């Protein structure tokens, strides 16, 4: 396994400055945003698709530092009911598959998106309960009319571009938010559909990431290293569905933390071991969204923590068995 980082953390730095910082920290891989929510600070997708020279210069930045790109990331909402938003996010997603092909990258990380409740909607509608029956009707319409048709078509296009690992982050607010919904989309759109597995979004839903890993064995394509701390007191009063600002940390039911500050090393060692049990021996991509730490401190603590506990060497023969 390798430790990497999601480069959106360094959007204020140039590509060269960010890669120098990553290299100095001792990491071996980066996840690069191509647009949509992560931004495109380090990857101007139209320029790279239009110019072979620009593409080669881009590749050389990573090669000369011996850093690999673990995935291209275009997290957005291609199913947004506002057509202008959906169209832009779809274009970036489509172009990201093409760019991944030209760079020889196997993985693209993204969100499933979330439609509204009808063709006349203005905002997404994330359904969290089956009753009153209006909600079940909305959910049925979303999947049958929007989610499945779009991703069947887009997954086919991605595979034509040689991308066999479409990595969906299970994220509340979108239609794919847990193992069940991921597997539902995989069944409908094919085996190219897999997980960009981020335990932080599972913790606060009450999902055990270890159990989720085992359920998703064979379709874990990329991993985010991000933690969550549940506030037991606030949760005991209001539950985990919390719409308060992320900046209101003291009153929230949960907040995102740097790895090791939501769950201790024993969890993360178990998590890493279970990844290997499930056949994943690739990159753990640090995603920093800890509002109690600076970007530098959160990143450095996460990198130091993970470098000590990842499993780097291939397993040998069980001579004792």
Secondary structure, DSSP 8 states (H G I E B T S, - for coil): -EEEEEGGGGTTS-HHHHHHHHHHHT--EEEEE-SGGG--TT--HHHHHH-HHHHHHHHHHHHTTT-EEEEEE----TT-SSHHHHHHHHHHHHHHHHHHHHHT--EEEE------SSTT-SS--------SHHHHHHHHHIIIIIIHHHHHHHHHHHHHTT--EEEE---TTSS--SHHHHHHHHHHH-TTEEEEEEHHHHHTTT--HHHHHHHTTT-EEEEEE-EEEE-HHHHHHH-S---S-TT-GGGSSEEEE-TTSSS-HHHHHHHHHHHHHTT--SEEEE----TTS-HHHHHHHHHHHHHHH---S-----TT-
